[in-house]
Each structure stands twice: as structure tokens, then as C-alpha cells.
Amino acid sequence: MLEEQQNNPLHGLKLETLLTELVDHYGWEILDTAMRFNCFHTNPTIAGSLKFLRKTEWAREKLEAFYLSRFKRMPKPTAEERELPPRKRTFPVGIVPREPMELTVESILLSQAKAASAYKARSSRKHPRRR
């Protein structure tokens, strides 16, 4: 288990280092658009964002999942793995991080719109409107 856990790019990575890497690569505007955290929108700073992320587990996990999927481009988690926080997920030995995904504000907004549309379509199939 320890050997597998060491393959997780989050293993041993400080939250400050993770955030700094993301800000240096993507910038605050892209992180704000993707995460929708007020600390990334209004006068963003590393120190202020760390304070929020350390107190807010769901936000920290959302940022860590973004780091794994977009910045390190690790494989998508299975349904069972999604139940675990990103720091506790394991990756098979031999899976290595790839180059960060190139993102723009427009590409994130388009992706969010597609996800919302897909969610709406799935919901309407589960609960058809009564007439």
C-alpha cells in the first residue's frame, strides 16, 4: 500500500506547494473560473487561499481533484475511488503524471456548460415531466 500511495502525485505534497504550482501555471482567473472559490476571485493571495482551504475540507478536496485531473492528468477515478478523498486514492505502479492540460477561461466555461446540459438531460430522463 505504501508503494502504491507513493505513486499518488499528492503524496507528501504540501497544500502550499500544490496551490503555488497551480497559480504559477494557470493563474488566478482560470482557477477562479474552474473552482468558483471566492478566495480565488476577490483579492486572491496564496496566504488567504491557504487559510480558506485548510478550514474547508470540501474545497481542498475539489482543488486536489483538479490538480490530479487537469494539472497532472492522472486517470479518472472509478466510482469507488470517488468516494475517497484525492489524497487517499491510489494509482497502479507505472502510471505517471503527464504534462498539464492547457486551459482557458472559455474552455472551462464550455466544459461547465456541457456538464450542466448533460446533467439536465440525465435528470429529465429519470423524472419525466407529468402532463
C-alpha positions in Angstrom: 0.0 0.0 0.0 2.8 2.4 0.9 4.4 1.8 -2.5 1.1 2.4 -4.3 0.4 5.6 -2.2 3.8 7.0 -3.2 2.6 6.9 -6.8 -0.1 9.4 -6.0 1.2 12.8 -7.0 -0.4 14.3 -3.8 1.6 12.0 -1.5 3.9 14.2 0.6 2.9 17.4 -1.3 2.2 20.4 0.8 -1.0 22.3 0.1 1.0 25.5 -0.3 3.2 23.9 -3.0 0.2 22.5 -4.8 -1.5 25.9 -4.9 1.6 27.7 -5.9 2.1 25.3 -8.8 -1.4 25.8 -10.0 -1.3 29.6 -9.7 2.1 29.7 -11.5 0.8 27.6 -14.3 -2.8 28.7 -14.7 -3.2 32.0 -12.9 -5.9 33.2 -10.6 -8.5 33.9 -13.3 -8.5 30.3 -14.6 -8.6 28.8 -11.1 -11.4 31.2 -10.1 -13.4 30.1 -13.2 -12.8 26.4 -12.6 -13.2 26.3 -8.8 -15.6 29.1 -8.1 -14.0 29.9 -4.7 -14.4 33.5 -3.5 -10.8 33.4 -2.2 -9.6 33.0 -5.9 -11.8 35.8 -7.1 -11.6 38.7 -4.6 -8.1 39.9 -3.9 -6.5 36.4 -4.3 -3.4 35.6 -2.4 -1.6 32.3 -1.6 -1.9 33.0 2.2 -5.6 33.9 2.1 -6.5 30.9 -0.1 -4.5 28.6 2.1 -6.4 29.8 5.2 -9.7 29.0 3.4 -8.5 25.7 2.0 -7.2 24.4 5.3 -10.5 25.2 7.1 -12.8 23.9 4.3 -12.3 20.2 3.5 -14.7 20.0 0.5 -12.8 22.9 -1.2 -9.4 21.4 -0.5 -10.6 18.1 -2.0 -12.1 19.8 -5.0 -8.8 21.6 -5.6 -6.8 18.4 -5.1 -9.0 16.6 -7.6 -8.5 19.4 -10.1 -4.7 19.1 -9.6 -4.8 15.4 -10.3 -7.1 15.5 -13.3 -6.1 18.7 -15.0 -2.6 19.5 -13.9 -1.1 16.0 -13.5 -3.7 14.4 -15.9 -3.9 11.2 -13.9 -6.6 8.6 -14.9 -10.2 9.4 -13.9 -11.2 7.8 -10.6 -13.7 4.9 -10.6 -17.0 5.3 -8.8 -15.5 3.6 -5.7 -12.4 5.8 -5.8 -14.5 8.9 -6.0 -15.8 8.1 -2.5 -12.2 8.6 -1.2 -10.5 11.9 -0.8 -8.0 12.6 -3.6 -5.0 12.2 -1.2 -6.1 8.6 -0.3 -6.6 7.4 -3.9 -4.0 5.1 -5.3 -2.8 4.7 -8.9 -1.3 1.5 -10.3 2.5 1.4 -10.3 3.8 2.7 -13.6 1.1 5.4 -14.0 3.0 8.6 -14.2 1.8 12.2 -14.4 1.6 13.9 -17.9 2.0 17.4 -19.0 -0.6 19.9 -17.6 -3.8 20.4 -19.6 -3.8 23.7 -21.3 -6.9 25.6 -20.1 -8.6 28.9 -20.9 -11.5 30.6 -19.2 -13.5 29.9 -22.4 -12.6 26.2 -22.4 -13.6 25.9 -18.7 -16.9 27.7 -19.3 -17.7 25.5 -22.3 -16.9 22.3 -20.3 -19.1 23.5 -17.4 -22.0 24.2 -19.9 -21.7 20.8 -21.4 -21.7 19.2 -18.0 -24.7 21.1 -16.9 -26.5 20.2 -20.1 -25.7 16.5 -19.7 -26.9 16.6 -16.1 -30.1 18.3 -17.2 -30.6 15.6 -19.8 -30.0 12.8 -17.3 -32.3 14.3 -14.8 -35.2 14.7 -17.3 -34.9 11.1 -18.2 -35.1 10.0 -14.6 -38.0 12.3 -13.8 -40.1 12.9 -16.9 -42.5 15.8 -16.7 -46.1 14.9 -15.9 -48.7 16.3 -18.2 
